[in-house]
Amino acid sequence: MQQPLTQRPVGRFAPSPTGHLHFGSLLAAVASLAQSRSADGLWLVRIEDIDPPREVAGSAERILADLRVFEMHSDQAVLRQSARTQAYHDAVDVLLARDLAYWCGCSRADLPASGVYPGTCRAGLPLGRRPRAVRLKVDAEPIEFHDLVQGAIRENLADTVGDFVIWRADGLPAYQLAVVVDDAHQEITEVVRGADLLDSTARQIHLQRCLGLPTPRYAHHPVAVTANGGKLSKRLRSDPVACGSPARSIATALRFLGQPCPQDLSLRDTWRWAVDHWHLENVPRLRELPLPLEATARHGGFGL
Ligand SMILES: [Zn+2]
C-alpha cells in the first residue's frame, strides 16, 4: 500500500490549536518540512481544530503567525478540520454500512481499567442501552509497518486497544478518523511527527485499510522531555518560540533532530542548510530526548 517512490513526496504539519507554537510542535514542523523540501516535495499545514473543548481561542491564528515568522509556508491553502465534518460523517457511514464499525452504548464507567474494549456491543447494543459512540472493529492480525526512524513496529490492536472509537459520544469525530481521512484527502505520502503519536499509527493504518485508502510512509522523531525524562511543564509547552531569534530556534530544533546545523546563520541560510543537509537516518532512534538547554525560555525567549 506504499506510495510509488517516483511520486513527489507530500508532507504535512498538523498542529492542534491548544496554544502557541512551542519547541515540541516546532520539532514536528521542522522535521516534516526539511524531509519534504530536501526531496523536492510539498509541505502542507493542517489545523486539527475538531475538538472545541480543548481549543484555546485565537491559537490557530497564533500558530500560523509563528510559522510565518519562521518562514515556513504551506504549499497549499491551510486545511482546517472544522470545515471537514461532512467528510468524517461520510467515512463513518461507509464503515457502518460495510459492517466494519458499530454503535456502542457503553459509558466510561462500563469500560475496564485496562483500556482494552472487551467488545460488549459488537454483536448489537445490549438491552436498554442507547447508541453513544461508533467503534471500529479490529482483528487479531497484528499491524506491521516500518517506521523510517524507529524501525520495525508491530502492534496487535486486539491486545492494545480493542475495537476503538471513531465517532465520539459527544458527537465529534475521533482524532484517528479525522487524521486518516485528511491525510488521504491531502494525498500525504510521508507523515513525519513526534514519537508520542507512534501508538496511534497502527490504528490509523487499520482505518486506512478499512476505508481502502493508501498508507503513507511514517517517521517518528523523538519528543522533547525534561532532563529527568518528565513531560515538559505547561509553562514550557505554552512558551511561544517566535519571540526568540527564529534562526537560532530552527538551528536548535535541527540539532535536537540529529542534524548539526551551525547556530550563527541567518534564517534564510539556516533553511538552506536544512534542505541541503537533512538526513532522516541521522534522527536519533529514540522516543524521548531531554530538551536542550538553549530551548528553555527562561531568559525572555526561545533560543536566545
Ligand atoms: Zn459498548
py3Dmol code that shows the C-alpha trace and the ligand (Angstrom):
import py3Dmol

protein = """\
ATOM      1  CA  MET A   1       0.000   0.000   0.000  1.00  0.00           C
ATOM      2  CA  GLN A   2       3.052   2.291  -0.013  1.00  0.00           C
ATOM      3  CA  GLN A   3       3.154   5.133  -2.493  1.00  0.00           C
ATOM      4  CA  PRO A   4       5.281   4.656  -5.602  1.00  0.00           C
ATOM      5  CA  LEU A   5       8.702   6.169  -4.972  1.00  0.00           C
ATOM      6  CA  THR A   6       8.579   8.193  -8.169  1.00  0.00           C
ATOM      7  CA  GLN A   7       5.768  10.331  -6.765  1.00  0.00           C
ATOM      8  CA  ARG A   8       6.753  13.735  -5.426  1.00  0.00           C
ATOM      9  CA  PRO A   9       6.606  13.442  -1.637  1.00  0.00           C
ATOM     10  CA  VAL A  10       3.908  15.363   0.201  1.00  0.00           C
ATOM     11  CA  GLY A  11       4.463  16.013   3.891  1.00  0.00           C
ATOM     12  CA  ARG A  12       2.386  17.877   6.432  1.00  0.00           C
ATOM     13  CA  PHE A  13       2.402  19.641   9.768  1.00  0.00           C
ATOM     14  CA  ALA A  14      -0.868  19.253  11.661  1.00  0.00           C
ATOM     15  CA  PRO A  15      -0.959  21.156  14.959  1.00  0.00           C
ATOM     16  CA  SER A  16      -3.930  21.272  17.316  1.00  0.00           C
ATOM     17  CA  PRO A  17      -4.820  24.848  18.282  1.00  0.00           C
ATOM     18  CA  THR A  18      -4.211  24.450  22.001  1.00  0.00           C
ATOM     19  CA  GLY A  19      -1.599  27.201  22.473  1.00  0.00           C
ATOM     20  CA  HIS A  20       1.386  28.771  20.758  1.00  0.00           C
ATOM     21  CA  LEU A  21       3.905  27.005  18.590  1.00  0.00           C
ATOM     22  CA  HIS A  22       6.268  25.663  21.295  1.00  0.00           C
ATOM     23  CA  PHE A  23       9.520  23.722  20.994  1.00  0.00           C
ATOM     24  CA  GLY A  24       7.687  20.369  20.867  1.00  0.00           C
ATOM     25  CA  SER A  25       5.487  21.385  17.965  1.00  0.00           C
ATOM     26  CA  LEU A  26       8.335  23.250  16.264  1.00  0.00           C
ATOM     27  CA  LEU A  27      10.255  19.958  16.080  1.00  0.00           C
ATOM     28  CA  ALA A  28       7.452  18.313  14.110  1.00  0.00           C
ATOM     29  CA  ALA A  29       7.160  21.356  11.845  1.00  0.00           C
ATOM     30  CA  VAL A  30      10.914  21.484  11.135  1.00  0.00           C
ATOM     31  CA  ALA A  31      11.289  17.724  10.657  1.00  0.00           C
ATOM     32  CA  SER A  32       8.333  17.416   8.291  1.00  0.00           C
ATOM     33  CA  LEU A  33       9.317  20.485   6.283  1.00  0.00           C
ATOM     34  CA  ALA A  34      13.006  19.524   5.965  1.00  0.00           C
ATOM     35  CA  GLN A  35      12.102  15.951   4.993  1.00  0.00           C
ATOM     36  CA  SER A  36       9.727  17.159   2.231  1.00  0.00           C
ATOM     37  CA  ARG A  37      11.799  20.022   0.890  1.00  0.00           C
ATOM     38  CA  SER A  38      15.050  18.026   0.822  1.00  0.00           C
ATOM     39  CA  ALA A  39      13.307  15.629  -1.585  1.00  0.00           C
ATOM     40  CA  ASP A  40      11.779  18.442  -3.663  1.00  0.00           C
ATOM     41  CA  GLY A  41       8.394  17.640  -2.155  1.00  0.00           C
ATOM     42  CA  LEU A  42       5.403  19.644  -0.979  1.00  0.00           C
ATOM     43  CA  TRP A  43       4.699  20.652   2.616  1.00  0.00           C
ATOM     44  CA  LEU A  44       1.149  21.318   3.804  1.00  0.00           C
ATOM     45  CA  VAL A  45      -0.264  22.763   7.005  1.00  0.00           C
ATOM     46  CA  ARG A  46      -3.457  21.433   8.557  1.00  0.00           C
ATOM     47  CA  ILE A  47      -5.117  22.845  11.672  1.00  0.00           C
ATOM     48  CA  GLU A  48      -6.648  19.998  13.702  1.00  0.00           C
ATOM     49  CA  ASP A  49      -9.484  22.006  15.213  1.00  0.00           C
ATOM     50  CA  ILE A  50     -12.100  19.287  15.686  1.00  0.00           C
ATOM     51  CA  ASP A  51     -12.012  19.283  19.467  1.00  0.00           C
ATOM     52  CA  PRO A  52     -13.537  22.608  20.560  1.00  0.00           C
ATOM     53  CA  PRO A  53     -13.462  21.724  24.301  1.00  0.00           C
ATOM     54  CA  ARG A  54      -9.639  21.524  24.159  1.00  0.00           C
ATOM     55  CA  GLU A  55      -9.037  24.559  21.975  1.00  0.00           C
ATOM     56  CA  VAL A  56      -7.593  27.877  23.076  1.00  0.00           C
ATOM     57  CA  ALA A  57      -9.262  30.851  21.398  1.00  0.00           C
ATOM     58  CA  GLY A  58      -7.026  32.545  18.834  1.00  0.00           C
ATOM     59  CA  SER A  59      -4.457  29.759  18.992  1.00  0.00           C
ATOM     60  CA  ALA A  60      -4.745  28.687  15.339  1.00  0.00           C
ATOM     61  CA  GLU A  61      -4.033  32.239  14.179  1.00  0.00           C
ATOM     62  CA  ARG A  62      -1.066  32.500  16.570  1.00  0.00           C
ATOM     63  CA  ILE A  63       0.439  29.240  15.311  1.00  0.00           C
ATOM     64  CA  LEU A  64       0.053  30.363  11.695  1.00  0.00           C
ATOM     65  CA  ALA A  65       1.636  33.722  12.564  1.00  0.00           C
ATOM     66  CA  ASP A  66       4.524  31.915  14.312  1.00  0.00           C
ATOM     67  CA  LEU A  67       5.084  29.765  11.207  1.00  0.00           C
ATOM     68  CA  ARG A  68       5.276  32.921   9.096  1.00  0.00           C
ATOM     69  CA  VAL A  69       7.945  34.339  11.428  1.00  0.00           C
ATOM     70  CA  PHE A  70       9.947  31.139  10.841  1.00  0.00           C
ATOM     71  CA  GLU A  71       9.339  31.453   7.079  1.00  0.00           C
ATOM     72  CA  MET A  72       7.550  28.127   6.984  1.00  0.00           C
ATOM     73  CA  HIS A  73       4.932  28.429   4.281  1.00  0.00           C
ATOM     74  CA  SER A  74       2.333  25.823   3.334  1.00  0.00           C
ATOM     75  CA  ASP A  75       2.352  24.955  -0.377  1.00  0.00           C
ATOM     76  CA  GLN A  76      -1.444  24.892  -0.390  1.00  0.00           C
ATOM     77  CA  ALA A  77      -4.187  26.721   1.455  1.00  0.00           C
ATOM     78  CA  VAL A  78      -4.228  25.725   5.141  1.00  0.00           C
ATOM     79  CA  LEU A  79      -6.791  22.963   5.712  1.00  0.00           C
ATOM     80  CA  ARG A  80      -8.996  23.295   8.784  1.00  0.00           C
ATOM     81  CA  GLN A  81     -10.589  20.147  10.125  1.00  0.00           C
ATOM     82  CA  SER A  82     -13.546  22.159  11.412  1.00  0.00           C
ATOM     83  CA  ALA A  83     -14.561  22.593   7.752  1.00  0.00           C
ATOM     84  CA  ARG A  84     -14.363  18.872   7.034  1.00  0.00           C
ATOM     85  CA  THR A  85     -17.140  17.456   9.219  1.00  0.00           C
ATOM     86  CA  GLN A  86     -19.115  16.074   6.268  1.00  0.00           C
ATOM     87  CA  ALA A  87     -16.130  14.042   5.071  1.00  0.00           C
ATOM     88  CA  TYR A  88     -15.780  12.451   8.526  1.00  0.00           C
ATOM     89  CA  HIS A  89     -19.516  11.664   8.623  1.00  0.00           C
ATOM     90  CA  ASP A  90     -19.264  10.051   5.191  1.00  0.00           C
ATOM     91  CA  ALA A  91     -16.330   7.870   6.278  1.00  0.00           C
ATOM     92  CA  VAL A  92     -18.207   6.614   9.345  1.00  0.00           C
ATOM     93  CA  ASP A  93     -21.291   5.886   7.210  1.00  0.00           C
ATOM     94  CA  VAL A  94     -19.141   3.777   4.871  1.00  0.00           C
ATOM     95  CA  LEU A  95     -17.641   1.807   7.750  1.00  0.00           C
ATOM     96  CA  LEU A  96     -21.063   1.213   9.374  1.00  0.00           C
ATOM     97  CA  ALA A  97     -22.561   0.154   6.027  1.00  0.00           C
ATOM     98  CA  ARG A  98     -19.736  -2.346   5.486  1.00  0.00           C
ATOM     99  CA  ASP A  99     -20.239  -3.752   8.996  1.00  0.00           C
ATOM    100  CA  LEU A 100     -16.664  -2.777   9.856  1.00  0.00           C
ATOM    101  CA  ALA A 101     -17.900  -0.485  12.618  1.00  0.00           C
ATOM    102  CA  TYR A 102     -20.805  -0.495  15.072  1.00  0.00           C
ATOM    103  CA  TRP A 103     -22.642   1.647  17.590  1.00  0.00           C
ATOM    104  CA  CYS A 104     -21.522   1.287  21.181  1.00  0.00           C
ATOM    105  CA  GLY A 105     -23.721   2.171  24.163  1.00  0.00           C
ATOM    106  CA  CYS A 106     -21.064   1.883  26.857  1.00  0.00           C
ATOM    107  CA  SER A 107     -20.223   4.791  29.112  1.00  0.00           C
ATOM    108  CA  ARG A 108     -16.795   5.359  30.586  1.00  0.00           C
ATOM    109  CA  ALA A 109     -17.848   3.544  33.772  1.00  0.00           C
ATOM    110  CA  ASP A 110     -18.605   0.387  31.729  1.00  0.00           C
ATOM    111  CA  LEU A 111     -15.059   0.135  30.376  1.00  0.00           C
ATOM    112  CA  PRO A 112     -12.356  -1.991  32.013  1.00  0.00           C
ATOM    113  CA  ALA A 113      -9.362  -0.329  33.661  1.00  0.00           C
ATOM    114  CA  SER A 114      -7.066  -1.928  31.060  1.00  0.00           C
ATOM    115  CA  GLY A 115      -8.468   0.445  28.450  1.00  0.00           C
ATOM    116  CA  VAL A 116      -8.925  -2.510  26.065  1.00  0.00           C
ATOM    117  CA  TYR A 117     -12.543  -2.543  24.900  1.00  0.00           C
ATOM    118  CA  PRO A 118     -13.992  -6.013  25.515  1.00  0.00           C
ATOM    119  CA  GLY A 119     -16.407  -5.944  22.559  1.00  0.00           C
ATOM    120  CA  THR A 120     -19.566  -5.585  24.659  1.00  0.00           C
ATOM    121  CA  CYS A 121     -21.652  -4.037  21.848  1.00  0.00           C
ATOM    122  CA  ARG A 122     -20.022  -5.778  18.866  1.00  0.00           C
ATOM    123  CA  ALA A 123     -22.974  -8.129  18.300  1.00  0.00           C
ATOM    124  CA  GLY A 124     -25.590  -5.409  18.887  1.00  0.00           C
ATOM    125  CA  LEU A 125     -26.499  -2.969  21.631  1.00  0.00           C
ATOM    126  CA  PRO A 126     -27.343  -4.724  24.919  1.00  0.00           C
ATOM    127  CA  LEU A 127     -30.940  -4.239  26.029  1.00  0.00           C
ATOM    128  CA  GLY A 128     -31.622  -0.817  27.470  1.00  0.00           C
ATOM    129  CA  ARG A 129     -28.508   0.813  26.034  1.00  0.00           C
ATOM    130  CA  ARG A 130     -28.755   3.703  23.602  1.00  0.00           C
ATOM    131  CA  PRO A 131     -26.165   4.303  20.863  1.00  0.00           C
ATOM    132  CA  ARG A 132     -23.454   6.704  22.025  1.00  0.00           C
ATOM    133  CA  ALA A 133     -20.233   6.258  20.064  1.00  0.00           C
ATOM    134  CA  VAL A 134     -19.123   4.359  16.964  1.00  0.00           C
ATOM    135  CA  ARG A 135     -16.329   1.807  17.268  1.00  0.00           C
ATOM    136  CA  LEU A 136     -14.196   0.274  14.522  1.00  0.00           C
ATOM    137  CA  LYS A 137     -13.725  -3.494  14.669  1.00  0.00           C
ATOM    138  CA  VAL A 138     -10.147  -4.706  14.990  1.00  0.00           C
ATOM    139  CA  ASP A 139      -8.987  -8.232  14.263  1.00  0.00           C
ATOM    140  CA  ALA A 140      -6.376 -10.469  15.806  1.00  0.00           C
ATOM    141  CA  GLU A 141      -3.947  -9.962  12.922  1.00  0.00           C
ATOM    142  CA  PRO A 142      -1.107  -7.654  14.060  1.00  0.00           C
ATOM    143  CA  ILE A 143      -0.409  -4.439  12.148  1.00  0.00           C
ATOM    144  CA  GLU A 144       3.209  -4.284  10.996  1.00  0.00           C
ATOM    145  CA  PHE A 145       4.979  -1.311   9.445  1.00  0.00           C
ATOM    146  CA  HIS A 146       8.462   0.046   9.006  1.00  0.00           C
ATOM    147  CA  ASP A 147       8.951   3.410  10.648  1.00  0.00           C
ATOM    148  CA  LEU A 148      11.689   5.339   8.843  1.00  0.00           C
ATOM    149  CA  VAL A 149      13.210   6.388  12.192  1.00  0.00           C
ATOM    150  CA  GLN A 150      12.041   3.856  14.787  1.00  0.00           C
ATOM    151  CA  GLY A 151      12.375   0.737  12.594  1.00  0.00           C
ATOM    152  CA  ALA A 152      10.049  -2.265  12.525  1.00  0.00           C
ATOM    153  CA  ILE A 153       6.859  -1.780  14.540  1.00  0.00           C
ATOM    154  CA  ARG A 154       4.283  -4.467  15.219  1.00  0.00           C
ATOM    155  CA  GLU A 155       1.083  -3.925  17.169  1.00  0.00           C
ATOM    156  CA  ASN A 156      -1.837  -6.213  17.770  1.00  0.00           C
ATOM    157  CA  LEU A 157      -4.765  -3.838  18.205  1.00  0.00           C
ATOM    158  CA  ALA A 158      -6.928  -6.553  19.761  1.00  0.00           C
ATOM    159  CA  ASP A 159      -4.418  -6.654  22.649  1.00  0.00           C
ATOM    160  CA  THR A 160      -3.615  -2.949  22.979  1.00  0.00           C
ATOM    161  CA  VAL A 161      -6.941  -1.134  22.467  1.00  0.00           C
ATOM    162  CA  GLY A 162      -9.646  -3.455  21.146  1.00  0.00           C
ATOM    163  CA  ASP A 163     -12.408  -2.057  18.939  1.00  0.00           C
ATOM    164  CA  PHE A 164     -11.717   1.664  19.149  1.00  0.00           C
ATOM    165  CA  VAL A 165     -13.871   4.788  18.981  1.00  0.00           C
ATOM    166  CA  ILE A 166     -14.021   6.602  15.629  1.00  0.00           C
ATOM    167  CA  TRP A 167     -17.048   8.764  16.476  1.00  0.00           C
ATOM    168  CA  ARG A 168     -17.230  10.115  19.989  1.00  0.00           C
ATOM    169  CA  ALA A 169     -20.192  10.092  22.352  1.00  0.00           C
ATOM    170  CA  ASP A 170     -20.102  13.923  22.378  1.00  0.00           C
ATOM    171  CA  GLY A 171     -20.880  13.955  18.640  1.00  0.00           C
ATOM    172  CA  LEU A 172     -17.350  14.764  17.465  1.00  0.00           C
ATOM    173  CA  PRO A 173     -15.185  12.711  15.115  1.00  0.00           C
ATOM    174  CA  ALA A 174     -12.311  10.924  16.862  1.00  0.00           C
ATOM    175  CA  TYR A 175      -8.787  12.172  16.206  1.00  0.00           C
ATOM    176  CA  GLN A 176      -7.728   8.913  14.485  1.00  0.00           C
ATOM    177  CA  LEU A 177     -10.586   9.096  11.979  1.00  0.00           C
ATOM    178  CA  ALA A 178     -10.082  12.761  11.077  1.00  0.00           C
ATOM    179  CA  VAL A 179      -6.328  12.316  10.583  1.00  0.00           C
ATOM    180  CA  VAL A 180      -6.753   9.332   8.272  1.00  0.00           C
ATOM    181  CA  VAL A 181      -9.492  10.962   6.191  1.00  0.00           C
ATOM    182  CA  ASP A 182      -7.473  14.162   5.823  1.00  0.00           C
ATOM    183  CA  ASP A 183      -4.110  12.531   5.117  1.00  0.00           C
ATOM    184  CA  ALA A 184      -5.822  10.764   2.192  1.00  0.00           C
ATOM    185  CA  HIS A 185      -7.671  13.931   1.111  1.00  0.00           C
ATOM    186  CA  GLN A 186      -4.400  15.897   1.028  1.00  0.00           C
ATOM    187  CA  GLU A 187      -2.589  12.972  -0.655  1.00  0.00           C
ATOM    188  CA  ILE A 188       0.046  12.896   2.085  1.00  0.00           C
ATOM    189  CA  THR A 189       2.843  10.415   1.276  1.00  0.00           C
ATOM    190  CA  GLU A 190       5.036  10.999   4.353  1.00  0.00           C
ATOM    191  CA  VAL A 191       3.908  11.540   7.927  1.00  0.00           C
ATOM    192  CA  VAL A 192       6.804  12.930   9.987  1.00  0.00           C
ATOM    193  CA  ARG A 193       5.796  13.649  13.592  1.00  0.00           C
ATOM    194  CA  GLY A 194       6.683  13.134  17.243  1.00  0.00           C
ATOM    195  CA  ALA A 195       7.082   9.649  18.692  1.00  0.00           C
ATOM    196  CA  ASP A 196       4.224  10.369  21.125  1.00  0.00           C
ATOM    197  CA  LEU A 197       1.996   9.557  18.142  1.00  0.00           C
ATOM    198  CA  LEU A 198       3.698   6.240  17.357  1.00  0.00           C
ATOM    199  CA  ASP A 199       0.976   4.494  19.367  1.00  0.00           C
ATOM    200  CA  SER A 200      -1.679   5.973  17.081  1.00  0.00           C
ATOM    201  CA  THR A 201      -0.109   4.701  13.879  1.00  0.00           C
ATOM    202  CA  ALA A 202      -1.367   1.094  13.925  1.00  0.00           C
ATOM    203  CA  ARG A 203      -4.912   2.353  14.478  1.00  0.00           C
ATOM    204  CA  GLN A 204      -4.520   4.789  11.593  1.00  0.00           C
ATOM    205  CA  ILE A 205      -3.167   2.078   9.271  1.00  0.00           C
ATOM    206  CA  HIS A 206      -6.086  -0.199  10.211  1.00  0.00           C
ATOM    207  CA  LEU A 207      -8.515   2.639   9.431  1.00  0.00           C
ATOM    208  CA  GLN A 208      -6.798   3.260   6.072  1.00  0.00           C
ATOM    209  CA  ARG A 209      -7.203  -0.414   5.158  1.00  0.00           C
ATOM    210  CA  CYS A 210     -10.871  -0.452   6.185  1.00  0.00           C
ATOM    211  CA  LEU A 211     -11.541   2.659   4.085  1.00  0.00           C
ATOM    212  CA  GLY A 212      -9.447   1.460   1.111  1.00  0.00           C
ATOM    213  CA  LEU A 213      -7.030   4.386   1.466  1.00  0.00           C
ATOM    214  CA  PRO A 214      -3.268   4.326   0.794  1.00  0.00           C
ATOM    215  CA  THR A 215      -0.828   4.122   3.712  1.00  0.00           C
ATOM    216  CA  PRO A 216       1.791   6.885   3.778  1.00  0.00           C
ATOM    217  CA  ARG A 217       5.352   6.330   4.965  1.00  0.00           C
ATOM    218  CA  TYR A 218       5.833   7.117   8.660  1.00  0.00           C
ATOM    219  CA  ALA A 219       8.764   8.637  10.534  1.00  0.00           C
ATOM    220  CA  HIS A 220       8.521   9.370  14.271  1.00  0.00           C
ATOM    221  CA  HIS A 221      11.197  11.644  15.725  1.00  0.00           C
ATOM    222  CA  PRO A 222      11.975  11.827  19.473  1.00  0.00           C
ATOM    223  CA  VAL A 223       9.903  14.222  21.553  1.00  0.00           C
ATOM    224  CA  ALA A 224      11.450  16.703  23.987  1.00  0.00           C
ATOM    225  CA  VAL A 225      11.220  15.860  27.688  1.00  0.00           C
ATOM    226  CA  THR A 226      12.757  17.394  30.811  1.00  0.00           C
ATOM    227  CA  ALA A 227      16.256  16.388  31.979  1.00  0.00           C
ATOM    228  CA  ASN A 228      14.590  13.855  34.333  1.00  0.00           C
ATOM    229  CA  GLY A 229      12.606  12.354  31.492  1.00  0.00           C
ATOM    230  CA  GLY A 230       9.350  14.021  32.561  1.00  0.00           C
ATOM    231  CA  LYS A 231       6.772  15.717  30.428  1.00  0.00           C
ATOM    232  CA  LEU A 232       7.538  19.371  29.652  1.00  0.00           C
ATOM    233  CA  SER A 233       5.813  21.705  32.069  1.00  0.00           C
ATOM    234  CA  LYS A 234       2.770  23.589  30.950  1.00  0.00           C
ATOM    235  CA  ARG A 235       4.893  26.731  31.008  1.00  0.00           C
ATOM    236  CA  LEU A 236       7.483  25.294  28.617  1.00  0.00           C
ATOM    237  CA  ARG A 237       4.820  23.781  26.428  1.00  0.00           C
ATOM    238  CA  SER A 238       2.993  27.066  26.194  1.00  0.00           C
ATOM    239  CA  ASP A 239       6.054  29.243  25.675  1.00  0.00           C
ATOM    240  CA  PRO A 240       5.937  30.829  22.276  1.00  0.00           C
ATOM    241  CA  VAL A 241       9.086  30.167  20.289  1.00  0.00           C
ATOM    242  CA  ALA A 242       8.703  33.097  17.942  1.00  0.00           C
ATOM    243  CA  CYS A 243       9.889  35.666  20.492  1.00  0.00           C
ATOM    244  CA  GLY A 244      13.493  34.448  20.320  1.00  0.00           C
ATOM    245  CA  SER A 245      15.733  34.530  17.264  1.00  0.00           C
ATOM    246  CA  PRO A 246      13.917  32.441  14.645  1.00  0.00           C
ATOM    247  CA  ALA A 247      17.174  31.261  13.043  1.00  0.00           C
ATOM    248  CA  ARG A 248      18.602  30.047  16.350  1.00  0.00           C
ATOM    249  CA  SER A 249      15.332  28.306  17.240  1.00  0.00           C
ATOM    250  CA  ILE A 250      15.343  26.419  13.935  1.00  0.00           C
ATOM    251  CA  ALA A 251      19.042  25.528  14.354  1.00  0.00           C
ATOM    252  CA  THR A 252      18.350  24.258  17.901  1.00  0.00           C
ATOM    253  CA  ALA A 253      15.474  22.125  16.605  1.00  0.00           C
ATOM    254  CA  LEU A 254      17.657  20.737  13.803  1.00  0.00           C
ATOM    255  CA  ARG A 255      20.426  19.773  16.215  1.00  0.00           C
ATOM    256  CA  PHE A 256      17.897  18.078  18.506  1.00  0.00           C
ATOM    257  CA  LEU A 257      16.899  16.079  15.427  1.00  0.00           C
ATOM    258  CA  GLY A 258      20.491  14.933  14.811  1.00  0.00           C
ATOM    259  CA  GLN A 259      21.322  17.499  12.111  1.00  0.00           C
ATOM    260  CA  PRO A 260      24.421  19.518  13.166  1.00  0.00           C
ATOM    261  CA  CYS A 261      23.250  22.911  11.928  1.00  0.00           C
ATOM    262  CA  PRO A 262      25.527  25.879  12.767  1.00  0.00           C
ATOM    263  CA  GLN A 263      23.953  28.317  15.230  1.00  0.00           C
ATOM    264  CA  ASP A 264      25.083  31.603  13.667  1.00  0.00           C
ATOM    265  CA  LEU A 265      23.425  31.570  10.245  1.00  0.00           C
ATOM    266  CA  SER A 266      20.689  33.886   9.013  1.00  0.00           C
ATOM    267  CA  LEU A 267      17.187  32.407   8.882  1.00  0.00           C
ATOM    268  CA  ARG A 268      17.395  32.028   5.121  1.00  0.00           C
ATOM    269  CA  ASP A 269      20.788  30.278   5.333  1.00  0.00           C
ATOM    270  CA  THR A 270      19.556  28.077   8.171  1.00  0.00           C
ATOM    271  CA  TRP A 271      16.768  26.790   5.950  1.00  0.00           C
ATOM    272  CA  ARG A 272      19.175  26.410   3.024  1.00  0.00           C
ATOM    273  CA  TRP A 273      21.456  24.371   5.301  1.00  0.00           C
ATOM    274  CA  ALA A 274      18.483  22.275   6.476  1.00  0.00           C
ATOM    275  CA  VAL A 275      17.319  21.421   2.954  1.00  0.00           C
ATOM    276  CA  ASP A 276      20.872  20.635   1.749  1.00  0.00           C
ATOM    277  CA  HIS A 277      21.943  18.573   4.773  1.00  0.00           C
ATOM    278  CA  TRP A 278      18.785  16.885   6.051  1.00  0.00           C
ATOM    279  CA  HIS A 279      19.299  13.152   6.639  1.00  0.00           C
ATOM    280  CA  LEU A 280      16.392  11.283   8.185  1.00  0.00           C
ATOM    281  CA  GLU A 281      18.773   8.420   9.055  1.00  0.00           C
ATOM    282  CA  ASN A 282      20.578  10.775  11.465  1.00  0.00           C
ATOM    283  CA  VAL A 283      17.455  11.474  13.528  1.00  0.00           C
ATOM    284  CA  PRO A 284      18.010   9.682  16.888  1.00  0.00           C
ATOM    285  CA  ARG A 285      16.138   6.395  17.121  1.00  0.00           C
ATOM    286  CA  LEU A 286      14.644   7.248  20.494  1.00  0.00           C
ATOM    287  CA  ARG A 287      11.144   8.089  21.587  1.00  0.00           C
ATOM    288  CA  GLU A 288      12.259  10.817  24.008  1.00  0.00           C
ATOM    289  CA  LEU A 289      15.233  13.155  24.411  1.00  0.00           C
ATOM    290  CA  PRO A 290      15.903  15.850  27.044  1.00  0.00           C
ATOM    291  CA  LEU A 291      15.055  19.373  25.972  1.00  0.00           C
ATOM    292  CA  PRO A 292      18.267  21.237  25.036  1.00  0.00           C
ATOM    293  CA  LEU A 293      19.187  23.993  27.497  1.00  0.00           C
ATOM    294  CA  GLU A 294      19.101  26.636  24.804  1.00  0.00           C
ATOM    295  CA  ALA A 295      15.472  25.738  24.151  1.00  0.00           C
ATOM    296  CA  THR A 296      14.288  26.848  27.564  1.00  0.00           C
ATOM    297  CA  ALA A 297      12.698  30.233  27.528  1.00  0.00           C
ATOM    298  CA  ARG A 298      13.858  31.442  30.944  1.00  0.00           C
ATOM    299  CA  HIS A 299      15.695  34.424  29.553  1.00  0.00           C
ATOM    300  CA  GLY A 300      12.984  36.044  27.577  1.00  0.00           C
ATOM    301  CA  GLY A 301      12.827  33.876  24.527  1.00  0.00           C
ATOM    302  CA  PHE A 302      13.382  30.543  22.977  1.00  0.00           C
ATOM    303  CA  GLY A 303      16.851  30.006  21.515  1.00  0.00           C
ATOM    304  CA  LEU A 304      18.321  33.215  22.906  1.00  0.00           C
TER     305      LEU A 304
END
"""
ligand_1 = """\
1
ZN
Zn -20.140 -0.793 24.070
"""
view = py3Dmol.view(width=600, height=400)
view.addModel(protein, "pdb")
view.setStyle({"model": 0}, {"cartoon": {"style": "trace"}})
view.addModel(ligand_1, "xyz")
view.setStyle({"model": 1}, {"stick": {}})
view.zoomTo()
view.show()
